[in-house]
Amino acid sequence: MPTSENFDRLLEQFGSAAFSAEPDSWSVNTDTPNASEANETYRYQYGVPIQTVDSFLRLPSSVVSSWCSDANPAGFLVNQATRCTRSVSVEKCSDIQALSMLFYINSSILAVPKSSQMVNITVQSVVVQSLNRTRTLLNDSDVLRLPVILGELCLNTVLGVSYHITYTDTGEIIEAAASFVLGAINKAALSIQQSFEISFTQVDTKPVPRSGNPGYVVGLPVRAGFRLQGSGIIEKANKYSPLTILQSTSDQDCLAAQGARTPVLFGYNMISGCKLRITEAMKCQPLTQTLLDLLKGQSFPEYVASFGNSQAQDVLDWVPITYLYVSEQSSCQIPVSLEIEVKWTKYGSLVNPQARIANVTATITATTVKQLPSGRERTIPVTSSVVFTDISSPAEPGYKAWPTINAKLPFDFFFPFV
């Protein structure tokens, strides 16, 4: 906390564009504890840096520029995903610690802060990426693959690391695993992009399905659910949320396609459909209900998560779906199309905007069906579609991510503070 006595020292230590956070900020208090603290059992709390034997679990990230900084600590229960640029040289790749698997698993994690109980970081999986970006999962993940120079290539360099931490409800870490993506860099490369991620799962519980953290990721399912009276949002447990549309089948028969659904994926405009053959024997009311069930499915949701990591208990973080029914005034109206429009916006920093769903509208359009003469048939197309619309405010002409201001303030702008 800044005071008049320590302000100059804090300004000198933290006032620059970048500073080292490890030496002083998170050092363990070595003062003699009082009687109440002596018997205290330490446990990890939300946001507390995860301690290792020699320091903290590092999650490299970009700080001021896009270059990687290894001083970023991983906070307990703080899911993070970072991406940064690493300077490389094929001739010295075996000497760059951040390109080796060993750099990320060689230090054991403390099960609880200030304890001697340690948890080793195990290798969960290793994926090798070729120069043409083809990925292959290795069968044996226990083998430690270190960078090696082969001609004008450096093999087994770390392109991505994903940590997964398992903890108890008392704040104790019991397992730690790391998944790696290794790749090759050629002599012409001066830098590479590295990605890092960390996630947490409480023991004896199932992980909550996410479609981004926090913003939605293109290609992942749009999360949706129902709200029960006096409680939060109820989601289906499987990875595909209940927001689905009709799935096209090879025979294109609507009555045979009942139950075939495909999940709505964020950012993907989709259209599907089938053909309905109507005869004079079909009754209007049963046909209408059959088509509604076909278009909406058996359980069309009421809410959609605004973010990819929205929690079920945070009802205000969920967007209600608006339903519209478009029809004509006639004796027999049957629904023939379901159009879902998802409006989303970029949220947060201009440098790293997150996709957030702002509004969802489901429009059902009906058409008039007249009684057919005996022996006659009619074929009607039935369609489902999803459209994603970006409603973010457009940037002004010439506006950049790092804007500069070249303007004079009014002469009385600071009045009366001269």
C-alpha positions as CSV (number, residue, x, y, z in Angstrom):
1,M,0.0,0.0,0.0
2,P,1.6,3.3,-1.0
3,T,2.4,5.8,1.7
4,S,4.2,9.1,1.8
5,E,7.2,7.2,3.2
6,N,7.5,4.4,0.7
7,F,6.2,6.1,-2.4
8,D,9.6,6.9,-3.9
9,R,10.8,3.4,-3.4
10,L,7.7,1.8,-4.9
11,L,7.9,4.2,-7.9
12,E,11.5,3.3,-8.5
13,Q,10.7,-0.5,-8.3
14,F,7.4,-0.6,-10.2
15,G,7.2,2.6,-12.2
16,S,8.9,1.3,-15.4
17,A,7.2,-0.4,-18.3
18,A,8.2,-3.8,-17.0
19,F,9.5,-5.1,-13.7
20,S,10.4,-8.4,-12.1
21,A,7.7,-9.5,-9.7
22,E,9.4,-12.4,-8.1
23,P,12.3,-11.2,-5.8
24,D,10.3,-9.1,-3.3
25,S,6.6,-9.1,-4.0
26,W,5.9,-12.8,-3.3
27,S,8.7,-13.6,-0.9
28,V,7.7,-15.7,2.1
29,N,7.4,-13.7,5.3
30,T,10.4,-14.8,7.4
31,D,9.3,-12.8,10.5
32,T,8.6,-14.9,13.6
33,P,4.8,-15.8,13.5
34,N,2.6,-15.2,16.4
35,A,0.9,-18.0,18.4
36,S,-2.2,-18.1,16.2
37,E,-0.2,-18.2,12.9
38,A,2.1,-20.9,14.2
39,N,-0.7,-23.4,14.3
40,E,-2.3,-22.3,11.0
41,T,-2.7,-24.8,8.2
42,Y,-1.9,-23.2,4.9
43,R,-4.1,-23.9,1.9
44,Y,-4.2,-22.4,-1.5
45,Q,-6.8,-19.7,-2.0
46,Y,-8.2,-18.2,-5.3
47,G,-5.6,-16.2,-7.2
48,V,-2.6,-17.1,-5.0
49,P,0.5,-18.0,-7.1
50,I,1.1,-21.7,-7.2
51,Q,4.4,-22.4,-5.4
52,T,7.1,-24.7,-6.6
53,V,10.2,-26.0,-4.8
54,D,12.4,-23.1,-6.1
55,S,9.9,-20.4,-7.2
56,F,6.4,-20.3,-8.7
57,L,4.7,-22.2,-11.5
58,R,5.4,-20.1,-14.5
59,L,2.9,-19.4,-17.3
60,P,4.8,-17.4,-20.0
61,S,2.9,-14.5,-21.5
62,S,3.4,-11.2,-23.3
63,V,3.8,-8.2,-21.0
64,V,4.5,-4.9,-22.7
65,S,5.2,-6.2,-26.2
66,S,4.3,-9.5,-27.8
67,W,7.6,-11.2,-26.6
68,C,7.3,-13.9,-24.0
69,S,8.0,-13.1,-20.3
70,D,8.6,-16.1,-18.1
71,A,7.9,-14.1,-14.9
72,N,4.1,-14.5,-15.1
73,P,2.9,-16.8,-12.3
74,A,0.0,-19.2,-12.5
75,G,-2.7,-18.3,-10.0
76,F,-4.7,-21.0,-8.1
77,L,-8.1,-21.6,-9.8
78,V,-7.4,-18.9,-12.4
79,N,-7.9,-20.5,-15.8
80,Q,-5.6,-18.8,-18.2
81,A,-4.7,-19.0,-21.9
82,T,-1.8,-17.0,-23.2
83,R,0.2,-16.6,-26.4
84,C,3.5,-14.9,-27.0
85,T,6.5,-14.7,-29.3
86,R,9.8,-16.3,-28.5
87,S,13.1,-15.3,-30.2
88,V,14.9,-18.4,-31.5
89,S,18.1,-19.5,-33.2
90,V,18.5,-22.9,-34.7
91,E,22.2,-22.9,-33.9
92,K,21.5,-22.3,-30.2
93,C,18.1,-23.9,-29.8
94,S,19.3,-26.7,-27.5
95,D,20.6,-23.9,-25.1
96,I,17.3,-22.0,-24.9
97,Q,15.5,-23.3,-21.8
98,A,12.1,-22.2,-22.8
99,L,12.2,-24.5,-25.9
100,S,12.7,-27.6,-23.8
101,M,10.1,-29.8,-22.2
102,L,12.3,-30.0,-19.1
103,F,11.9,-26.3,-18.4
104,Y,8.2,-26.8,-17.7
105,I,8.2,-30.0,-15.6
106,N,11.6,-30.0,-13.8
107,S,10.3,-28.3,-10.7
108,S,7.8,-29.9,-8.3
109,I,4.7,-28.1,-7.1
110,L,4.0,-27.6,-3.4
111,A,0.8,-29.3,-2.4
112,V,0.0,-26.5,-0.1
113,P,1.9,-23.2,0.4
114,K,4.9,-23.2,2.7
115,S,5.0,-27.0,3.0
116,S,7.4,-29.8,2.2
117,Q,4.8,-32.0,0.5
118,M,5.5,-32.0,-3.2
119,V,3.6,-32.9,-6.4
120,N,5.5,-33.9,-9.5
121,I,4.3,-32.6,-12.9
122,T,3.7,-35.6,-15.1
123,V,3.6,-35.6,-18.9
124,Q,0.0,-36.4,-20.0
125,S,0.5,-36.3,-23.8
126,V,2.9,-35.2,-26.5
127,V,1.8,-34.1,-29.9
128,V,4.4,-33.5,-32.7
129,Q,3.7,-30.9,-35.3
130,S,5.4,-31.0,-38.7
131,L,6.5,-28.0,-40.7
132,N,3.2,-28.2,-42.7
133,R,1.3,-28.1,-39.4
134,T,0.2,-31.7,-39.5
135,R,-0.1,-33.1,-35.9
136,T,0.6,-36.6,-34.6
137,L,-0.1,-37.9,-31.1
138,L,2.8,-40.0,-29.8
139,N,1.9,-43.3,-28.2
140,D,4.5,-43.1,-25.5
141,S,4.2,-39.8,-23.6
142,D,6.7,-40.8,-20.9
143,V,9.7,-40.2,-23.2
144,L,11.4,-36.8,-22.6
145,R,12.1,-35.3,-26.0
146,L,14.7,-32.6,-25.9
147,P,15.5,-30.1,-28.7
148,V,18.0,-31.5,-31.1
149,I,19.7,-29.9,-34.2
150,L,19.3,-31.9,-37.4
151,G,20.9,-30.1,-40.4
152,E,19.1,-26.8,-40.8
153,L,16.2,-27.8,-38.5
154,C,15.8,-27.8,-34.7
155,L,13.4,-30.6,-33.7
156,N,11.3,-31.2,-30.5
157,T,11.0,-27.5,-29.7
158,V,8.1,-26.6,-27.4
159,L,5.3,-24.8,-29.3
160,G,2.6,-25.2,-26.6
161,V,2.1,-26.3,-23.0
162,S,-1.2,-27.1,-21.3
163,Y,-1.2,-27.6,-17.5
164,H,-4.1,-29.4,-15.7
165,I,-4.2,-29.2,-12.0
166,T,-6.4,-31.4,-9.7
167,Y,-7.2,-30.1,-6.3
168,T,-9.3,-30.9,-3.2
169,D,-12.1,-28.8,-1.7
170,T,-9.7,-27.7,1.1
171,G,-7.3,-26.0,-1.4
172,E,-4.7,-28.8,-1.7
173,I,-3.1,-29.7,-5.0
174,I,-2.9,-33.5,-5.5
175,E,-2.1,-33.9,-9.2
176,A,-0.4,-31.9,-11.9
177,A,-0.1,-32.9,-15.5
178,A,1.2,-31.2,-18.6
179,S,0.4,-31.7,-22.3
180,F,3.0,-30.6,-24.9
181,V,2.9,-29.6,-28.6
182,L,6.4,-30.0,-30.1
183,G,7.5,-28.8,-33.5
184,A,10.4,-28.1,-35.8
185,I,11.8,-24.8,-36.7
186,N,14.0,-24.1,-39.7
187,K,17.1,-21.9,-39.9
188,A,15.2,-19.0,-41.5
189,A,12.9,-18.6,-38.5
190,L,13.9,-15.8,-36.1
191,S,11.0,-16.3,-33.8
192,I,8.1,-18.7,-33.0
193,Q,4.7,-18.4,-31.5
194,Q,4.2,-20.3,-28.2
195,S,0.8,-20.9,-26.5
196,F,0.3,-21.8,-22.8
197,E,-2.8,-22.8,-20.9
198,I,-3.8,-23.9,-17.4
199,S,-7.0,-25.4,-16.1
200,F,-8.3,-26.7,-12.8
201,T,-10.5,-29.6,-11.8
202,Q,-11.7,-30.5,-8.3
203,V,-11.2,-34.1,-7.4
204,D,-14.2,-36.4,-7.8
205,T,-16.1,-33.8,-9.9
206,K,-16.7,-33.5,-13.6
207,P,-15.2,-30.5,-15.4
208,V,-17.6,-27.8,-16.5
209,P,-17.9,-27.7,-20.3
210,R,-16.5,-24.5,-21.7
211,S,-16.5,-22.9,-25.1
212,G,-13.9,-20.3,-24.4
213,N,-12.3,-18.6,-21.4
214,P,-13.8,-16.1,-21.1
215,G,-14.9,-15.3,-24.7
216,Y,-16.3,-17.8,-27.1
217,V,-13.9,-19.6,-29.4
218,V,-14.9,-20.1,-33.1
219,G,-16.0,-23.7,-33.7
220,L,-17.0,-24.6,-30.2
221,P,-20.6,-25.3,-29.2
222,V,-22.8,-22.4,-28.0
223,R,-23.7,-23.2,-24.4
224,A,-27.4,-23.1,-23.6
225,G,-29.8,-24.3,-20.9
226,F,-33.0,-23.9,-18.9
227,R,-33.8,-21.9,-15.8
228,L,-35.6,-23.6,-12.9
229,Q,-37.6,-21.6,-10.4
230,G,-35.4,-20.4,-7.5
231,S,-32.2,-21.8,-9.0
232,G,-29.6,-21.1,-11.7
233,I,-29.2,-22.4,-15.2
234,I,-29.5,-26.1,-15.9
235,E,-27.2,-27.4,-18.7
236,K,-27.0,-30.8,-20.2
237,A,-24.0,-32.7,-19.0
238,N,-22.7,-33.8,-22.5
239,K,-20.4,-31.6,-24.5
240,Y,-23.1,-30.7,-27.0
241,S,-25.4,-28.1,-25.5
242,P,-29.2,-28.2,-26.1
243,L,-28.9,-25.4,-28.7
244,T,-29.1,-27.5,-31.9
245,I,-30.7,-27.4,-35.3
246,L,-32.1,-30.0,-37.6
247,Q,-29.4,-32.2,-39.2
248,S,-29.7,-33.0,-42.9
249,T,-30.0,-36.6,-43.8
250,S,-29.2,-38.4,-47.0
251,D,-32.8,-39.3,-47.9
252,Q,-34.0,-35.7,-47.2
253,D,-37.2,-37.1,-45.7
254,C,-38.4,-34.8,-42.8
255,L,-40.5,-37.5,-41.1
256,A,-37.5,-39.9,-41.1
257,A,-35.1,-37.2,-39.8
258,Q,-36.8,-36.7,-36.4
259,G,-34.2,-36.8,-33.6
260,A,-31.2,-36.1,-35.9
261,R,-29.7,-32.9,-34.5
262,T,-26.4,-31.0,-34.9
263,P,-24.9,-28.6,-32.4
264,V,-24.7,-24.8,-33.1
265,L,-21.1,-23.9,-33.3
266,F,-20.0,-20.3,-32.5
267,G,-19.1,-18.3,-35.5
268,Y,-20.3,-20.9,-38.0
269,N,-23.3,-19.8,-40.2
270,M,-25.2,-23.0,-40.9
271,I,-28.2,-24.2,-42.9
272,S,-29.9,-27.5,-43.1
273,G,-33.2,-28.9,-44.2
274,C,-35.4,-31.7,-45.5
275,K,-38.4,-32.2,-47.6
276,L,-42.0,-32.9,-46.4
277,R,-44.4,-34.8,-48.6
278,I,-48.0,-33.8,-47.8
279,T,-51.0,-36.0,-48.8
280,E,-54.7,-35.3,-48.5
281,A,-54.8,-37.8,-45.5
282,M,-52.6,-35.5,-43.3
283,K,-54.4,-33.5,-40.6
284,C,-53.3,-29.9,-39.9
285,Q,-52.9,-29.9,-36.1
286,P,-50.8,-33.1,-35.8
287,L,-48.7,-32.0,-38.7
288,T,-48.0,-28.6,-37.1
289,Q,-46.9,-30.2,-33.8
290,T,-44.7,-32.7,-35.7
291,L,-42.9,-30.0,-37.6
292,L,-42.4,-27.9,-34.4
293,D,-40.8,-30.8,-32.7
294,L,-38.7,-31.4,-35.9
295,L,-37.4,-27.8,-36.0
296,K,-37.0,-27.1,-32.3
297,G,-36.1,-30.5,-31.1
298,Q,-37.5,-32.1,-28.0
299,S,-36.0,-29.5,-25.6
300,F,-35.2,-26.2,-27.1
301,P,-33.4,-24.0,-24.5
302,E,-34.5,-20.8,-22.9
303,Y,-31.1,-19.2,-22.3
304,V,-27.7,-18.9,-23.9
305,A,-24.4,-18.3,-22.1
306,S,-23.1,-14.8,-22.9
307,F,-19.5,-16.0,-22.4
308,G,-17.8,-19.3,-23.1
309,N,-17.1,-19.8,-19.4
310,S,-20.3,-18.5,-17.9
311,Q,-21.2,-20.2,-14.6
312,A,-24.6,-21.8,-14.2
313,Q,-25.2,-20.0,-10.9
314,D,-24.6,-16.6,-12.5
315,V,-28.1,-16.1,-14.0
316,L,-27.3,-12.5,-15.1
317,D,-24.5,-13.9,-17.2
318,W,-27.0,-15.7,-19.5
319,V,-29.0,-14.2,-22.3
320,P,-32.7,-15.1,-22.8
321,I,-33.7,-16.4,-26.2
322,T,-36.4,-14.2,-27.9
323,Y,-39.0,-16.2,-29.8
324,L,-40.8,-14.8,-32.9
325,Y,-43.6,-16.6,-34.8
326,V,-44.3,-15.3,-38.3
327,S,-47.5,-16.6,-39.9
328,E,-50.5,-15.6,-42.0
329,Q,-54.2,-15.5,-41.1
330,S,-55.5,-18.8,-42.5
331,S,-57.1,-22.0,-41.4
332,C,-54.0,-24.2,-41.5
333,Q,-50.5,-22.8,-40.8
334,I,-47.6,-25.2,-40.6
335,P,-44.1,-24.1,-39.5
336,V,-41.5,-24.6,-42.3
337,S,-38.4,-22.8,-41.1
338,L,-36.4,-21.9,-38.0
339,E,-34.0,-19.0,-38.2
340,I,-31.6,-18.4,-35.3
341,E,-29.7,-15.1,-35.3
342,V,-26.9,-14.8,-32.7
343,K,-25.7,-11.2,-32.2
344,W,-22.3,-11.0,-30.6
345,T,-19.8,-8.3,-29.8
346,K,-16.1,-7.9,-29.1
347,Y,-15.6,-7.3,-25.3
348,G,-12.6,-6.1,-23.4
349,S,-9.2,-4.9,-24.6
350,L,-8.6,-4.0,-28.2
351,V,-5.4,-6.0,-28.0
352,N,-7.2,-9.2,-27.0
353,P,-10.9,-8.8,-27.6
354,Q,-13.3,-11.5,-26.3
355,A,-16.4,-12.7,-28.1
356,R,-19.5,-12.2,-26.1
357,I,-23.1,-13.1,-27.1
358,A,-25.5,-10.1,-26.7
359,N,-28.8,-11.3,-28.1
360,V,-30.3,-14.5,-29.6
361,T,-33.5,-14.5,-31.6
362,A,-35.3,-17.6,-32.9
363,T,-37.8,-17.0,-35.6
364,I,-40.3,-19.6,-36.8
365,T,-42.0,-19.0,-40.1
366,A,-45.2,-20.7,-41.0
367,T,-46.9,-21.1,-44.4
368,T,-50.4,-21.8,-45.5
369,V,-51.4,-25.3,-46.5
370,K,-54.6,-25.9,-48.3
371,Q,-56.6,-29.1,-48.4
372,L,-55.3,-31.3,-51.3
373,P,-57.6,-33.0,-53.7
374,S,-57.9,-36.8,-53.5
375,G,-54.8,-38.6,-54.8
376,R,-52.7,-35.4,-55.0
377,E,-49.4,-34.8,-53.2
378,R,-47.3,-31.7,-52.4
379,T,-43.7,-31.4,-51.4
380,I,-42.6,-28.5,-49.0
381,P,-39.0,-27.7,-48.1
382,V,-38.3,-27.3,-44.3
383,T,-35.2,-25.5,-43.3
384,S,-33.2,-24.5,-40.2
385,S,-30.5,-21.9,-40.2
386,V,-28.1,-20.1,-37.9
387,V,-26.5,-16.7,-38.6
388,F,-23.9,-15.0,-36.4
389,T,-23.8,-11.2,-36.6
390,D,-21.0,-9.0,-35.2
391,I,-22.6,-5.9,-33.7
392,S,-19.4,-4.5,-32.3
393,S,-19.1,-0.7,-32.7
394,P,-16.9,-0.1,-35.8
395,A,-13.6,1.6,-35.2
396,E,-13.3,5.2,-36.5
397,P,-11.3,5.6,-39.7
398,G,-7.6,5.6,-39.0
399,Y,-8.1,4.1,-35.5
400,K,-5.4,1.7,-34.5
401,A,-5.0,-0.7,-31.5
402,W,-2.5,1.8,-30.0
403,P,-3.9,5.2,-30.8
404,T,-2.1,8.5,-30.5
405,I,-3.7,11.7,-29.7
406,N,-2.6,14.8,-31.5
407,A,-4.9,17.6,-30.3
408,K,-4.8,20.6,-28.0
409,L,-7.0,20.8,-24.9
410,P,-9.2,23.9,-24.4
411,F,-7.5,26.6,-22.5
412,D,-9.9,26.2,-19.5
413,F,-9.9,22.4,-19.5
414,F,-8.4,22.2,-16.0
415,F,-10.3,25.1,-14.6
416,P,-10.3,25.9,-11.6
417,F,-7.3,23.6,-11.0
418,V,-4.7,25.8,-12.6
